[in-house]
């Protein structure tokens, strides 16, 4: 078995993977995570709550495009 050393601190919570592809996917997922400010998280939480409380209050992409063309 070969040991690979990476100098960058990736903050891995998992250290064993079945395949190299599993490791690559894990690293990509880590890179995509971002820390949000409390204010930003609050806005997202409000939007999710609004969506849950009003599930039918949406437009399809076609309806949105049609409304934009009318204006």
Buried (B, 14 or more C-beta within 10 A) or exposed (E): EEEEEEEEEEEEEEEEBEEEEEBEEBBEEEEEEEEEEEEEEEEEEEEEEEEEEEEEEEEEEEEEEEEEEEE
